[in-house]
Amino acid sequence: MCRWAAYIGAPIYLEDIVSRPGHSLVRQSHEATHCHTAVNADGFGIAWYGDREEPGLYRDVMPAWSDPNLRSLTATVKSHLFMAHVRASTGTATSRNNCHPFTVGRWTFMHNGQFGGYDTYRRSAEVLIPDEVYRHRKGATDSEALFLTAIAMGLDQDPLAAMARATAQFEALARERGTAPFVRLTAAFSDGQRLYALRYASDEHAPTLFHRWSPTRGGRAVVSEPLESDEGDWLEVPPGSFCIFEGEEVTVHPFTPALVAAAA
């Protein structure tokens, strides 16, 4: 399983989340504690928002702990909203195009989890992506396919409904042609104004997801694992939740893909 971290709030240096904390994302890339895969060395990526609508993006296939360019970038770039990811592949190649986050226009997306047996229905999953969106397909991951399917299903208009519909379609394929566990999913995505995150699984083993508001920074971190062991105020997001983070405000909705799909 991958690990990721996101931030929204007053501008801070990227390193304040990515590399400086005691259990930073870089530390998690070789010493994760809340997942079955302790080492996440199949590439990394960072997307950050600045003065322009579209985000900056830096991705590479090196382990996050060994890239001096990453250390330099995170030490000098400030942002009010950014997302970072370290990858543990579930079967697709280690390539830059398969590294998260993925971006299309103003949207940025990253994912931790799996759709069981994806290789057996990959072609059917990609059929869900219409031609006008499929041109953005660069890699081969289920994560990018889910993101592009959600865009096609109305991510701009209703992020919750679009992501629920896309997840329901992928889960249906996994149940019909894949293997258990059918879905284990945490994801974060953003339009540059709000940060969205969700936690969901088809069984009782949803990947972990936490968030914490820092009054000293004036911002919120949303993470796979808490960044410091001595901070007791991290809040765990319950399974089956869709969160919207905007400023200090947090809104949590139920995330029920099957019900949303049935009502569509």
C-alpha positions in Angstrom: 0.0 0.0 0.0 1.1 3.6 -0.7 1.4 6.4 1.7 0.3 10.0 1.2 -0.1 13.4 2.8 -1.9 16.6 1.9 -2.1 20.1 3.4 -4.5 23.1 3.1 -4.2 26.4 5.0 -1.7 29.2 5.4 1.3 28.8 3.0 4.1 26.6 4.5 7.2 25.1 3.0 6.5 21.7 1.5 9.2 20.1 3.8 7.0 20.9 6.9 4.9 17.9 5.8 7.0 16.0 3.4 10.4 15.6 5.2 10.8 17.5 8.5 8.3 15.8 10.9 9.5 12.8 12.9 7.3 10.5 10.9 7.2 12.5 7.7 6.1 11.1 4.4 9.8 10.6 3.5 10.2 8.5 6.7 7.1 6.6 5.8 8.5 5.7 2.4 10.9 3.3 4.2 9.3 2.9 7.6 5.5 3.0 7.4 3.7 1.7 10.4 -0.1 1.7 9.6 0.0 -0.6 6.5 1.2 -4.1 5.5 3.9 -2.6 3.2 6.5 -0.9 5.3 8.6 0.2 2.3 7.1 2.4 -0.4 10.0 2.8 -2.9 8.3 2.6 -6.3 8.4 6.4 -6.9 7.0 9.5 -5.4 5.3 12.7 -6.4 4.3 16.2 -5.2 1.6 18.5 -6.7 1.3 22.1 -5.3 -0.9 25.1 -6.0 0.5 28.6 -6.3 -0.6 31.8 -8.0 -1.9 30.0 -11.1 -5.0 27.8 -11.4 -3.1 24.7 -12.5 -0.8 23.0 -10.0 2.9 22.4 -10.3 4.0 18.7 -10.5 7.2 16.8 -9.7 7.3 13.0 -9.9 10.1 10.5 -10.2 10.7 6.8 -9.9 13.5 7.1 -7.3 12.7 6.3 -3.7 11.7 9.5 -1.9 14.5 9.3 0.6 17.3 9.3 -2.1 16.4 12.2 -4.3 18.3 15.4 -3.6 16.1 17.4 -5.9 13.1 16.5 -3.8 14.9 17.8 -0.7 15.8 21.1 -2.4 12.3 21.6 -3.8 10.5 21.0 -0.6 12.9 23.3 1.3 12.3 26.3 -1.0 8.7 26.0 -2.3 5.8 27.3 -0.2 2.2 26.5 -0.9 -1.3 26.9 0.7 -2.4 23.5 -0.7 -0.3 20.6 -1.8 -0.4 16.8 -2.0 2.5 14.3 -1.8 2.6 10.5 -2.4 5.1 7.7 -2.0 4.3 4.6 -4.1 4.2 0.9 -3.4 3.1 -0.7 -6.7 0.3 -3.3 -6.7 1.5 -4.7 -10.1 1.9 -1.9 -12.7 5.4 -0.8 -13.8 7.6 1.6 -11.9 7.5 4.6 -14.2 7.0 8.3 -13.9 3.6 8.1 -15.6 2.4 5.7 -12.9 3.5 7.9 -10.0 0.9 9.9 -8.1 -0.4 12.6 -8.0 -2.2 12.8 -11.3 -3.3 16.1 -12.7 -5.8 17.2 -15.3 -6.3 21.0 -15.6 -6.9 22.4 -12.1 -7.6 18.9 -10.6 -5.0 16.9 -8.7 -5.6 13.3 -7.5 -3.8 10.6 -5.5 -4.8 7.2 -4.2 -3.8 4.5 -1.8 -5.4 1.1 -2.1 -6.4 -1.4 -4.7 -9.3 -2.8 -6.8 -8.9 -6.6 -6.6 -7.9 -8.3 -9.8 -7.7 -5.1 -11.8 -5.7 -6.7 -14.6 -8.6 -9.0 -15.4 -11.0 -6.1 -16.2 -8.6 -3.3 -17.0 -10.0 -3.0 -20.6 -13.6 -2.7 -19.3 -12.6 -0.1 -16.8 -10.9 2.0 -19.5 -14.1 1.9 -21.6 -15.7 4.0 -18.9 -13.4 6.9 -19.8 -14.8 8.8 -22.9 -12.4 9.9 -25.6 -12.3 13.5 -24.6 -11.0 12.5 -21.2 -9.0 9.5 -22.2 -6.5 11.7 -24.0 -5.2 12.5 -20.5 -4.4 8.8 -19.8 -0.6 8.6 -19.5 0.0 5.5 -17.3 -1.5 2.1 -16.6 -2.8 2.3 -13.0 -6.3 1.7 -11.6 -5.8 5.0 -9.7 -5.5 7.1 -12.8 -8.3 5.3 -14.5 -10.6 6.0 -11.4 -9.6 9.7 -11.5 -10.4 10.0 -15.2 -13.7 8.2 -14.8 -14.7 10.5 -12.0 -13.9 13.5 -14.2 -16.1 12.1 -16.9 -18.9 11.5 -14.4 -19.0 15.2 -13.3 -16.2 15.9 -10.9 -16.4 19.6 -11.7 -20.1 19.8 -10.8 -20.4 17.3 -7.8 -17.2 15.8 -6.5 -18.9 13.5 -4.0 -21.4 12.0 -6.5 -18.8 11.7 -9.3 -16.3 9.9 -7.1 -19.0 7.6 -5.7 -20.3 6.7 -9.2 -16.8 6.0 -10.5 -16.0 3.9 -7.4 -19.3 2.0 -7.8 -18.5 1.1 -11.4 -15.0 -0.1 -10.5 -16.3 -2.1 -7.6 -19.0 -3.7 -9.8 -16.3 -4.9 -12.2 -14.1 -6.2 -9.4 -17.0 -8.2 -7.9 -18.0 -9.6 -11.3 -14.6 -10.4 -12.7 -11.9 -9.6 -10.1 -10.8 -11.0 -6.8 -11.3 -10.1 -3.1 -10.7 -7.7 -1.5 -12.7 -5.9 -4.2 -12.1 -2.3 -3.0 -9.7 -0.8 -0.5 -9.5 2.9 -1.0 -8.3 6.2 0.4 -7.9 9.1 -1.9 -7.3 12.8 -1.8 -8.0 15.3 -4.6 -8.3 19.0 -5.1 -9.5 21.7 -7.4 -7.1 24.3 -5.9 -9.7 25.7 -3.6 -10.8 22.8 -1.5 -9.2 19.6 -0.4 -11.3 16.4 -0.6 -10.5 13.0 0.9 -12.4 9.7 1.2 -12.0 6.4 3.0 -13.9 3.3 1.8 -13.6 -0.4 1.5 -15.8 -3.3 0.4 -14.7 -5.2 3.5 -13.7 -4.1 7.0 -10.1 -3.2 6.2 -10.2 0.3 4.8 -6.8 1.9 4.6 -6.1 4.4 7.4 -6.8 8.2 7.1 -6.2 10.9 9.7 -6.4 14.7 9.8 -5.2 17.4 12.2 -5.6 21.2 12.5 -2.5 23.1 13.6 -3.4 26.5 15.1 0.2 27.6 15.0 0.5 26.9 11.3 -3.1 27.9 10.5 -3.5 24.8 8.4 -4.6 21.2 8.3 -2.7 18.1 7.4 -4.6 15.1 6.0 -2.5 11.9 6.0 -2.3 8.2 5.8 -0.3 8.1 9.1 0.2 10.8 11.8 3.3 12.8 11.2 4.4 12.9 14.9 4.1 10.3 17.6 3.7 12.9 20.4 0.7 14.7 18.9 -2.4 13.1 20.4 -5.0 15.2 18.6 -5.0 13.5 15.2 -8.5 12.6 14.2 -9.2 9.3 12.4 -11.6 9.5 9.5 -14.2 6.7 9.9 -14.6 4.2 7.0 -17.3 5.1 4.5 -16.6 8.8 4.7 -16.1 11.7 2.3 -14.5 14.8 3.7 -14.3 18.4 2.4 -11.6 20.6 3.9 -11.8 24.3 3.3 -10.0 26.7 5.7 -10.5 25.5 9.2 -13.8 23.9 8.3 -14.3 20.2 7.9 -17.5 18.6 6.4 -17.9 14.9 6.5 -20.5 13.0 4.4 -21.3 9.3 4.1 -19.5 7.7 1.2 -21.9 5.0 -0.2 -21.0 4.3 -3.8 -23.7 1.6 -4.3 -26.5 3.8 -3.1 -25.4 6.8 -5.2 -25.1 4.6 -8.3 -28.5 3.1 -7.7 -30.1 6.6 -7.4 -28.4 7.9 -10.6 
